[in-house]
Structure formats: structure tokens, C-alpha cells
Amino acid sequence: MIEKRLVDLETKLAYQEDTIQALNNVVCEQQRQIDQLEATCRLLVDRIKQLSFAADAVKVVDEKPPHY
């Protein structure tokens, strides 16, 4: 009786360890994807700022003088 319970507990523990490892792998992959997305967002924000500054510079050059 006690041996059967011990075997059952060891079996459950083995499944739990396997599940924890699988979950850990998923979390690691998700963190890698998050890091990659953050880097992409930073690049996009920098590019938008550059384009915004360029658009402001062009607007100043193309503006008509106030007396027109």
C-alpha cells in the first residue's frame, strides 16, 4: 500500500517536472519574442522621429512668406 502511494507520488512528480520544463521553454521563447518586438518598436520610433524632423524641415522650406 505504501509502496503504491510512493510510486504514484513519484509518477506525479515526474509529470510535474516535465510540465514545468515545457512551461519554462515557452516562457523563454516568449521573452525572446518580446525582446525582439521591443527592439523593432525602438527602431520604428526612431525612424518616425527622423521622418517627422525631415517633414518639418521641408515644410519650413516650402512655406510662403506671411505677406502672400
C-alpha positions as CSV (number, residue, x, y, z in Angstrom):
1,M,0.0,0.0,0.0
2,I,2.7,2.5,1.0
3,E,4.9,1.4,-1.9
4,K,2.0,2.0,-4.4
5,R,1.4,5.5,-3.0
6,L,5.2,6.2,-3.2
7,V,5.2,5.1,-6.9
8,D,2.1,7.3,-7.6
9,L,3.8,10.3,-6.0
10,E,7.0,9.7,-7.9
11,T,5.0,9.4,-11.2
12,K,3.1,12.6,-10.4
13,L,6.4,14.4,-9.6
14,A,7.9,13.2,-12.9
15,Y,4.9,14.6,-14.9
16,Q,5.1,17.8,-12.9
17,E,8.8,18.3,-13.6
18,D,8.1,17.6,-17.3
19,T,5.3,20.2,-17.4
20,I,7.4,22.8,-15.6
21,Q,10.2,22.3,-18.1
22,A,7.8,22.7,-21.0
23,L,6.3,25.8,-19.5
24,N,9.8,27.2,-18.9
25,N,10.7,26.6,-22.5
26,V,7.5,28.5,-23.6
27,V,8.3,31.4,-21.3
28,C,11.9,31.6,-22.6
29,E,10.6,31.7,-26.2
30,Q,8.1,34.4,-25.3
31,Q,10.7,36.5,-23.7
32,R,12.9,36.2,-26.8
33,Q,10.0,37.3,-28.9
34,I,9.2,40.2,-26.5
35,D,12.8,41.4,-26.7
36,Q,12.8,41.2,-30.5
37,L,9.5,43.2,-30.6
38,E,10.8,45.8,-28.3
39,A,13.9,46.3,-30.4
40,T,11.7,46.6,-33.5
41,C,9.5,49.2,-31.8
42,R,12.5,51.2,-30.8
43,L,13.7,51.2,-34.4
44,L,10.3,52.3,-35.7
45,V,10.0,55.1,-33.1
46,D,13.4,56.4,-34.1
47,R,12.5,56.2,-37.8
48,I,9.2,58.1,-37.2
49,K,11.1,60.8,-35.4
50,Q,13.6,61.1,-38.2
51,L,10.8,61.3,-40.8
52,S,9.0,63.9,-38.6
53,F,12.1,66.1,-38.4
54,A,12.6,65.8,-42.2
55,A,8.9,66.7,-42.8
56,D,9.2,69.8,-40.6
57,A,12.4,70.9,-42.4
58,V,10.7,70.5,-45.8
59,K,7.6,72.4,-44.5
60,V,9.8,75.4,-43.5
61,V,11.4,75.5,-46.9
62,D,8.1,75.3,-48.8
63,E,6.1,77.8,-46.7
64,K,5.1,81.0,-48.4
65,P,6.1,84.3,-46.7
66,P,3.4,85.8,-44.4
67,H,2.7,88.7,-46.8
68,Y,1.3,86.5,-49.6
